[in-house]
């Protein structure tokens, strides 16, 4: 342990000296003498078996090995600082304002949000409900929830749980128009389509096709950009819709909708939380992430706890 502490001290002295380009200036910042800094760096060089600085009476410059070592040392010190901050923050009650963006699926997240607010009354939530792809960093969000796979290297992510797309219709509609048995039967039905807010294109229905199946195009009896409206129209008996299972399941349980073509639908999506990458998480953000991962899908019985 003593050797480890001495190594960390040596690294700290080395980083400060490299930043100041002076042992004496590094000593003033660290509150020690210049000779103490110089001896610590010399011991570090001896342990490593390399020279870290070119020394002269007027200048102190990094060697090639020193420059390489400096970047690694800075990351080490950042990790130590983050660990210390994380431990100190465990004693603080999470508080402050969180700006979050959530998809327009209120029935999925609103109960969890209400429960979170009861548990953490000192955290203020500023919620933006939108299905568009937001720029998390440029728009100043602390965390967003989306079904899309993460593509921004500046973001960290954590999966929350799985969901499926299912094809549903009202019993009254099926009694009147008949029940589709294979995907191609949908060409003779009123199909309620969802327009993706990110691209403006219609969301494809995840229908399996076998080799040799004829090409077909689904009718556009209605197109809109909110799945909730599509569900309401489907419940009214005006067509067939492709909806997330967590949205349609309550209506199915009430007998308002029926799932069709189940053996022909193949889909699994994952909701994720995304937030700006940082060497540490603020307590308010950490508890929000942990709470939502536990609460949202477990509460609905649609998913399971997923690892980070």
N, C-alpha and C positions, 0 to 999 in steps of 0.2 A: 504493500500500500504506500509506503514511504517513497519507493522508487517511482510509483505512478504519479504521486503528487508532484515530485521533483520534475518529472517529464512534462506535466501540464504547466508547471511554472516556467520551465525552459521554453516550451512552445509559446506561452504568453509573452515572455520577454523577447523571443525571436520575432514574433509577429509585430510587436510594438516597435522594435528596432528597425525592422524592414519598412514599416510605414513611415517612421520618422527619418530614416536614413542617418540615424545618429544614436549612439549608445547613451550619450548624455541627455538628449531630448527624451528618449524612451525612459530613462531613469526618472526624469522630472515628472513624467506622466504617471509612472508606476509608483512614485514615492520612494525610490531606492537610489543608490549611487550608480554612476555610470560604470564603475568597476564591477559592481554586482551584476549588472546586465551583461557586461562583456564576459565575465567568468561563467555565467549561466549559459550563454550562447556557446562558449568554448567547450563546456562539458557536453552540450547537446551535439556539437560537431564531433567530439571524440566518440560518443556513443554510436553515432550514425556512420562514422568513418568517412565523412565527406566535409568539404569546406562549403559553408553556406554564404559567406560574405567575402568580397575582396575588400581588404582594409588598407587605408592609407591615413596619413595625418590629417588630410582634408576631406576625405569622402569615405562613405560606406556603401558599397553596391552589392547587389545579390549576384551570386554565381548562377549558372544555368540550373544546377541542382537546387540551389536556394530558392529560385523562382518557382520551380516545380513543387518543392516542399511547402512553400508559402500558401499556395492555393488549398492544399490538403489541410494544413494547420488552421486556416481560417474556417473551413467547414467543421473541423473538430471543435473549435471554440464556439461556433454558432450552436452546435448540438448541445454543448455543455450549458450554454446560456439558456437555450430553450428548455432543457430539463429542469434547470433551477427555477425558471419562470413558471413552468407547468406545476411544479411542487408548491410554489408559493401561492398559485392561483387556486389550488384545491381548498385553501382555507377561506376563499372569498365566495360569497353568494353570487351566483350568476345574475348580472343585471345589465341594462343598457338596451339599445335599439337594434333590432335585427331587420334588415330589408331582405325580403324573400320573394321569389317568384315561383308560383305553383301552377300546374295545368288546370284547365277549367273542368275539374272533376270534383265538385264540392262534396258530393256524397262520399267520396273516398277519403278526403283529407280534413274536412271541417270538424268532425268529431275529435280527431286527434289534436287539431289546433286548439279547440276549446279545453281539452284535458291538459294540454301543455300550459295554457294561460292560467289555469287553476293552480298548477304545480309551481310555476315560476312567475308570480305576479310582478316581479321587479323587471322582467324582460318585456320590452315594448315591441310588438310585431307590426311591421309595415308590409302588407301583403299585396302583391300584384298577381291577379289571376289571368293567365294568358297561355295560349298554346303555341305562340310564336317562339322562335329560337332567339333568346336574348343573349347579348354580349355581357356575360357575368361581370367582367372586370370593368369594361368601359361604362356600363350603366350603373355601376356601384352596388350590385347585389352582394349580400353576404353569402347567400346559398340559394340554389334553385333546385327544383325537382322536375325531372324530365324522363321521358321514355326512350329518348335517343341515346345511342352509344356515344361516350365521350370522345371528342376529336381534338380538343384544345389542350395542348401540353402544359398550359399555364394553370390548369385546374386539377384539383384532386376530386375523386369520386368514391361513392360507396353505394352498393346495390341495396335496395330496400325489399324487393320481393317480385315475384312473377305475376303476370296476368295473361289471359288469352283473349283473342277476338273470337266471337261466336256469331252465328247467323240466326236471327230471331224474327218472329212475326206473331201477331195476335191470333188467338184461336178463331175469332170471327173471320179474319182475313183468309186463313187457311181453309175454313169451311166453305167460303165463297169461291176462292180461286184455286183450291187444291194445294197439296203439299209437295214441294219440289223433292224429287228422289235423287237426282244427280245434279251437279252444278249447271249443266247445260239447260236444265229446266227453268233456270232463273230468267232466261231470255223471254219467257212468257209471263213474267211477273212484274209488279211495280217495285223497283229497287230504289231504296232511299240511300243516297250516296253522301259521303263526307269529303269535303274539300280541305286538303291539307293547308294550314295557314302559312307554312314555310315555303311551299312551292306553288301553291294555287292549283295543283293537280288533284285528281280524285284519288283517294286512298284505295289501293288494290285490296280486293277481298282475298284472304289467304286460302284459296280453294285448290286442293290437290288436283293435278291433271295427270291422267295416264297416257302412256304412249299410244298414239293413234286417235286420241280425242280430237274432235273437230274444234276449230277456233270459234269463239263466240264473244260477244260484247254485251255487258250488262246494260239494261235500260237505265236511263236517268230520269226516273219519275219525280224525284226531288233531289236537289243538291243544296247542302248548306254547310257552314263551317263550325257548327256546334253539335256534338254528338247527343247532347241532352235533348235538343229539338228533334233529332232523328228518332230518339227513343219515344218521345211523346207522340210523334206521328205514327210510329209503328204500333204503339198501344191503342191508338185510335182506329186501327184496322185498315190503314191506308197503304201498307206496303211492307216489304221485307228489308231489314237493316242489318248491318254488320257492326257490332258494338263490343266494347270491352266487357268481359264477364262480370267484373265487379259492379258495373253500371246496370247490367241487365238482370243480374241474379235476383234482386228483391222483387222485380216485376214478374219474373218466372215463378218465384215462390208464391206470389199472390194469384197466379194463374192468368196474369194479363199478357204474358208473352210465352212463346214456346220456342225451344231451340230446334233448329232443323239442320239437315245436312251434316250432322256431327261427325260422321266417319269420313267426310270429305274436307273438313276444315283442319288445317295444320298451322298453328301459330303459337308462339310464346314470346312475350315481350318482358322487359325488365325495367322497372322504375328505379331511377338513381337520384341521389343527391349529389350536386356538384358545387364546389366552392373554390375560391382562389387559393392556389398553393401558397403555403407559408411555413416557416420553421416551427410555428406553434399555433394552436387554436385558442381563441378567446374562450373563456368559460361559457359565455352565453351561446356561442356557436357549437361548442362541443356537446352541451346538454341537449340542444335542439336536434342535432344529428342523431345522437343516441336515442332520444325519445321517439323521433319520427320513425326510425328504423324498427324500433320495438312495437310501436303502436299502430301504424297505418294498416299494414297487411295482416298482422296478427288479429287486430280488432275485427277485420272483415272475414277472417278465416280463408284468405285467398293465397297466402304465401307463408313462408317460414323465415326465420331469422337467417340472414345471409352474412357471411364474414365480410370484413372490410376488403 
